[in-house]
């Protein structure tokens, strides 16, 4: 994150310098010459001044545009990271919901003989998750078969806890 901040700071400083330097260079023609008029450097500066002003006036906006494009690209990366973080939270919530659904189904239907998760328990757990979290299922594009697999992945832990608790 510190690296991103340094680019932002650089962009702000460069933009400020560009907006300060351009008017200052425009006023050079009206200013008193800093070099004696009899010097060769005065003649060289008189010749090169329009070229320098032209370069600064064209390179400055291009530089600002390039920096703005880089900043937008950095912000999109941040947006992508944020989107991935939200999806990870949704995924975690869906898995937690699957565990809760299995607990609910075991309580409602009862623990099947032999400790295996039966069709009635699984169907009740799937119905519970689909009823309670339709938006998360849609956003993560989880269909019934995938949801059934998620719930089954939670079954050993939940069944063990259920049996240990005397359920």
Secondary structure, 3 states (H helix, E strand, C coil): CHHHHHHHHHHHHHHHHHHHHHHHHHCCCCCCCCCCCCCHHHHHHHHHHHHHHHHHHHHHHHHHHHHHHHHHHHHHHHHHHHHHHHHHHHHHHHHHHHHHHHHHHHHHHCCCHHHCCCHHHHHHHHHHHHHHCHHHHHHHCCCHHHHHHHHHHHHHHHHHHHHHCCC
